[in-house]
Amino acid sequence: MLSKIKQFKDLRSQAKELQSKLSQETITVKAAGDKVVMTLDGNLKMVGLAIDDELLSPNKKEKLQEGIKKAHEDATKKMQRIMAMKMKEMGGLPDIPGLS
């Protein structure tokens, strides 16, 4: 029982370390012909969004919506790859019985 508690403490420590490292990462992507620019941090929080004035007219609403969705999808995928690399650099997470 005590070894499981130690494993959970180690896991929590690794998770905090990973979160700290990821908070320093950012990814910026462009969509809709570079008219939508989105930046996410390593915790998948949007920290920046720039929209070209051209897309702010009512007749461009659909293109703007698609551009935001595409930018978010691309940024999320790229950040997930960075997260996986950071986890690998840290040696991955330990195999804890009962969590898989």
PyMOL commands that set and color helices and strands:
alter all, ss='L'
color gray80, all
select helices_A, chain A and resi 2-23+53-56+58-89
alter helices_A, ss='H'
color red, helices_A
select strands_A, chain A and resi 26-31+36-41+46-51
alter strands_A, ss='S'
color yellow, strands_A
deselect
rebuild
show_as cartoon
